[in-house]
Amino acid sequence: MFSSIGAAAVLAGTASRANAANAAGVDKAKVAYHLSELDRVNFVLGNIQSHFDGMGGPDKVKINLVIHGSALKAFHTALASPEFSQHVAQLEKTGLEMSACINTMKAQNISLKELLPGFTVADKGAVVLLADLQSQGYAYLRP
């Protein structure tokens, strides 16, 4: 359990990093969303929309959605409903970057052209990309 002193230290450290980033000329927050469960797809997309809205738009936050496992099935062009496809397209227009795990693509026997538009391939795998993004200063979220 955090004491109030411990919590204050954590908050101060977070604020210091944010202030240092702003002083260094970083003008956008960077967030990596991790999605692997099919039943969480709509929830996570809703979180991403709320994130864009809450931050004041895509000019204030850069979001990369990294997808692997069963969740990738929702983004197969042949399986996606028109409404879902339109929602994903709107998020992509807003600035959402989407990365599909190469290992999951191979396991599901699917190519990039069979996914909804806007995807790139995480060619070393989703978990490697997530670690790389974190090393680049992205906050990690797995809602």
C-alpha positions, -999 to +999 in steps of 0.1 A: +000+000+000+013+035-009+017+059+019+007+095+010+044+103+009+050+075-015+021+086-037+033+122-037+068+110-048+053+090-077+032+120-088+061+144-085+083+120-106+056+118-132+051+155-133+089+160-135+091+137-165+062+154-182+078+188-176+112+176-189+095+163-220+078+196-226+111+214-220+127+192-246+102+203-272+080+172-271+045+184-279+026+152-281+018+125-256+026+090-270+005+060-260+007+023-270-026+004-266-021-034-263-051-055-276-051-093-277-086-103-267-115-105-292-141-096-266-122-064-257-120-049-292-150-025-290-141-015-254-105-006-264-117+013-295-140+033-273-111+040-249-090+052-278-118+076-290-122+089-255-084+093-253-083+114-284-113+135-272-099+139-237-065+150-249-079+176-273-075+157-305-048+139-325-025+169-325-021+164-288-016+126-286-001+099-308-017+066-303-005+032-317-029+002-313-008-030-313-029-060-319-022-097-317-040-129-307-077-135-312-084-097-313-069-095-348-098-115-362-121-085-357-100-065-382-101-091-410-118-073-439-139-104-447-153-106-411-157-070-402-192-054-403-196-022-424-202-003-392-171-016-375-150-010-406-163+026-408-155+031-371-120+019-375-115+040-407-127+071-387-102+064-359-074+059-385-083+092-402-081+108-367-045+096-365-047+061-349-018+040-359-025+002-360+001-025-359-007-062-365+015-089-351+033-109-378+032-140-357-006-138-353-010-130-390+009-162-398-011-182-373-043-169-388-030-173-423-038-137-432-019-111-452-018-073-446-041-067-476-068-089-459-069-066-429-088-033-427-069-004-443-044+015-422-024-014-407+013-018-406+030-051-397+048-055-364+075-075-382+092-087-350+060-094-332+035-074-311+053-078-278+086-067-293+069-036-308+053-028-275+086-029-257+102-008-285+075+018-282+079+020-245+116+025-249+107+055-272+087+071-244+052+057-252+030+051-222+017+015-222-020+008-217-038-025-217-075-017-209 
